[in-house]
Amino acid sequence: MKLTSLAIALTLALSANQVAFAADDKKSKSKKKDQTIEQMIENKTATLGLFDFYQDKKTGETLMLLDESQLDTPFLHFAQTVDGLADAGHFRGGYRGEKIIEFRRYFDRVDIVTKTSRYQFDENNPISRAKDANISEAVLASLKIEKVENGQIALKVDKLFLSEALHKVSPWARVDDKKAKKRFKVGKLNSKKSRILSKRAYDNNVDIVVDYVFNNPNPSVYGSKAVSDPRSVSIKLQHSFIELPKEEFTPRYQDARIGYFGRQYTQMTSSSWAPYKDVMNRWNLVKKDPSAAVSEPVEPIVWWIENTTPLEWRDTIREAVLAWNSSFEKAGFKNALQVKIQPDDATWQAGDLNYNVLRWTSSPQPRFGGYGPSLANPLTGQLLGADIMLEFIFMKNRWIYNSLYSQGAASVGFNNLEQINQGPSSASALNCSAGHELQQGLLLSQAMSNGNDIENKAVLKEGLRHLVLHEVGHTLGLNHNMKASILWDEKEIHDKSLTQGALTGSVMDYSPINVSPKGTAQGDYFQTEPGLYDDWAIEYGYSIALDDSEQEAERLAKILARSSEKGLAFGNDADDMRAPGRHIDPRIMTGDLSSNPVAYASERMTLIQGLLSELKDKALVDGQSHQQLLISANSLFGQYRRQAEVISRQIGGVYVERNVVDSSQTQSLPYTPVPKEKQQAAMQALTSFVFAGDALAD
């Protein structure tokens, strides 16, 4: 009986304590709920800017303050890889994509919503009242409101950033992937191991860097040697929230005769056979002196050379960037581009959107020699920022064996970018293998020079200058022009007095190193100046618009009407024939040169045959390995194969013209078969250089 009484007493005592604890807990929660925003942010580390962030010094918990005036307002969200893993489709400086987002309040929550802007309606058309029909918005995240006070909304954002809500960090799954079992997989995101590393806030943008950690307890594919442990993979990503520009900017629209990156828009109320009005990506250049024919811009395009750049190459890089000023002067701007050096003690980071940076890295498995992405306002095409990534591999012999057989990006390890481009971010993705194409030429040059170092030779300087010119061109809005190589014939292209640094119509082509045949004076090795097409494209994109819209349309039409002139030919990746059967116009090709590609390729193959016969004597050195012979031979075989591909595309080819109908002048037909005699010449060349039993005999 006494035990029973004691048990009852203990139970009552414990119950009382639990009630007391519960009451205290309620009081604690109530006290927190009653806190003012000022109390909530007290003693927390503040990061103030477009949005204000406050981080708890003990727990790391982050609070974000959103002004009520920022609700229902479009902002730009942009994701960029700070550091990644090539196996997972990430690399330092990689632009991942951008989208328009809005913060929308719904009772006690704030939703982050994005919606495609591709479909446009004329507001004067009654159909525009149904502009939202069958277009899905995406609610990326929904955050609980912690406090609303004096026009400010407090939100806890740790769960937002430590998830893939804003951006898909891990590779997108492939449909019907037959190689799925052989692919490296990062596993699942571990939010407990992931960290918000830093926050940088400015008046017009804010950057949040997050270390995303993925776990894969039982990996079947271990990945490359750059993977420390396949069970745990770290990818550092920067989220940027950007206020849309307020300054006046008039969009300019794309035309099929000139290649600019841009955003596709469908005019839903148009009765046109081609109801598209795509905006071009371009910088907002405004003249300081509007009355002057040539004036400096109010805000030039300023490039910073990152302090990681080797000292001996800074001048070459600077000169290559500034070479574009000649094109802008023809369009009415003086000193449109400027170059500065990032100080060694600079406090700003290369990933800061407020700086356009030429960056330099040396990676275990680089996916490029150079990479030139840019960020644009998707609503107008106004460029907001850009970077250029240069890989030290471009300057050295460090190369992956099988990449010597490359045929553009897909076969030199660029495959992982397919995973990036499978997702909705692909609109802003840019796959550029110009660096690899140029390095193929450098390897050929090395094979010709007994394998000696070529770092201080003119050929390497020209190659780097070409690469920087090409990547800067991308950041100005220009896409590839694989048709530009038809500017000079096979004789003229070796004459420096004619080419003057412009081997093709455009630096945006993938042209090979120009090695003169024996008995011919050496011309320019690489393109070192913008070409005729580049000048024309910059004029169309950047020349100052007239105030009258009809007169402006006529002005632009006159510029475009020059498309049939020599040096202004255009054809981009959408039409190129780098892969068999891919397209039909053999002039739109990578790795070719001259208006007579069969003759030029035949000369190159003859040159390579001679080099191969001499290679053993040149590349084998007593006391050294056979590596020099291996690399040189494979480089020569790769070049030989590329020229065979160039020749083969002529057979059955069809010339394609992008001109529009104009009854006032004689025009080329949109489709014309490659002349019979040129196809026959191609067949004869293949017979001699490929099909003959002794084509590569010593």
Summary of the structure (lengths in Angstrom):
residues: 698
radius of gyration: 29.7
end to end distance: 110.4
largest distance: 119.0
contacts: 2185
relative contact order: 0.09
helix: 32%
strand: 21%
